[in-house]
Amino acid sequence: MSAAIVLAGNPNSGKTTLFNELTGARQHVGNYPGVTVEKKQGTCPTESGKLTIVDLPGTYSLTAYSLEEVVARDFLVDENPSMVVDIVDASNLERNLYLTVQFMEMGLPVTIALNMMDVADKRRIKIDIEKLSKLLDVPVVPTIARKGKGKKELLTTISSHVENKIKPLNISYGRDIDTALDKMEEMIELSGFLTAKYRARWVAIKYFENDSQITELGKKADQKIASDLERVVEKVTDHLSATLDTHPEGMIADHRYGFINSILKQGVISYAQDRNRQQISDKIDRVVTNQFLGPIIMVAIIMGLYKFTFSYSEIPIGWFESFFGWMGGVADSALSDGLLKSLVISGIIDGVGGVLGFVPLIMFMFLGIAFLEDSGYLARMAFMLDRVFRMFGLHGSSVIAFIVSGGIAGGCAVPGVMAARTLKSPKERLATLLTVPFMNCGAKLPVFALLVAAFFSENEATVMLLITLISWVGALLVARLLRSTIIKGEATPFVMELPPYRLPTIKGILIHTWERTWQYIQKAGTVILGVSIILWAMMTFPGLDQTKIQEFENQRSVITSGVSSQILDELETIQGDQLSANALTVKESLTQVDFDEAHAGLKNSIAGRIGSSLEGITKFAGFDWRTNIALVGGFAAKEVVVSTLGTAYSMGEVDPEEITSLSDKLKAADGWGPLTAFSLILFTIFYAPCFVTVVCIAKEAGSWKWAGFSVVFNTALAFGVSVLFYQIGSIVL
């Protein structure tokens, strides 16, 4: 048997945890066709055969109010899955069954995975599994996804019910709506109106719910029938408004919940006598979300995360640096001098290796964030920050987009931009799209880590916390500016669900950490590698002309002309500190000539000329021509800033035997210091989003105008902030 199984459910119901438990490593992530909503698909072997499992976006309903709901519904209709496994939070049964009812109304085969049974037990909630299954006439399997409990029973149930015929659920919505539904159903069936894909009664219900997708499809299919259906709906709407002061959408929702309540009250659910006592999550929230203690705790947690990350990643980063240093040494010994050697060492090893060297730091950062996310604390952060966000013209849902983008550090602006689509207000959504790139994404993290390690090693966690606060404050101030000028509009109310606190599982944390770390490694091995090679070529060609090369050869000849043959032999056969004083002096002079030649060649290259042409302006922010090259490359991807600096400084280092890491090279380079480093940090926080994010902003905003605005405005802002900081710092210090 090979069947397509869909996992669906409300957000925070444990759907993704169950998906990871079922598929393990046998999964891949992409996007649904034509949209940027993430699609996860994997396989799960069973005794009856292999199951193909698709993880639908989390959604509360199947009415087309959001892109996630449209994507979920279209997939169910177009792909006709063998089974929908509806993951239901056992501790919030009434609310979660609302989505279940909608699956059943569509006529889909459903199996309920009654998840979080342990949470229900802690809340003294007792559920009669057999009675619930009998009354709904669908299989119900109790599970605890984060512990892997119920997995085997769920797979067995799916296999035994996957071929079953399903009778669609018909709910009574009151005499007025029911009478109209019967009439509309007859009209739809007689004309074959949209019946090739949808049930006639379901289409009629969607007209009452004012479902924009179905009404648009209806107008394209048959304008006359669509108009007739709309007239029926309009008549009933007017009647309900006049007699009951309500509307069809509200009436339908009320009757669905009434249907659910009628089932639950038949002995399906019961509560222990002490259920009303305060739950553990509520007790924790009284402290964690307190108006005064909450922000202090939040800052302490973020500070602790940075201390954890830098403390435990220091040794592995040293291993990585040693490994890439060893690779560079092997390449130096194995390859003869020339372009190939330069490409391998400077373009690939020092370029990509500089980015991959931060894999341990990225991994530990993701590990900490995965723990906070799986425990339920990130939702509390969003809840607390809502009050602040409203002051700056943003919405509480914007907090999630900010956090996903790297609000703590280590996220990605692309899913952050996509997360903004949950905002109903176009103005708030646009303001969020334009400000989430200010967050400290995983691409910026290597730049910050490099500069912090080089110039602020005594206070790494404190400086990283300061960088985080600057990115948040900057984003909020820009949002306030935009919402007060070019994106004016009223604020909309914010309601969000706070999931119960859970102790994350080791398996879940490791899966989430590895998925994000692997994406970082893949990017380094593809995009960063390609850009590093292009930039190496730009920093290599056209090189020096023959006249200039001859000048440096003459300088070497002048240095060695008066040197004895004994010293020359010593330079060729003896290395390091074992050289005599005279030989060491000669070596230092020759090394300086080599450095001057490499420096001149780099400055005469295409990239060097671009960087030098910008230096007249960027010097006010403390940036020299090499830094300019790196920042131009950073428009493709922020990690390229590190790889380009690695390439640039490896092509002209003073003594490769003494200086191995990029941090050491920057500390030894002229013009670099804490002031310059922090100026570059500020510029990196605010300047233009990477190319992929720009494309994503254009898609989500529906116009390249806003994507272009983001590039120009962010870069101008970044330069202004860096210049202001550097100039004031130069005066004060």
Summary of the structure (lengths in Angstrom):
residues: 733
radius of gyration: 31.2
end to end distance: 73.4
largest distance: 111.5
contacts: 2444
relative contact order: 0.07
helix: 68%
strand: 7%
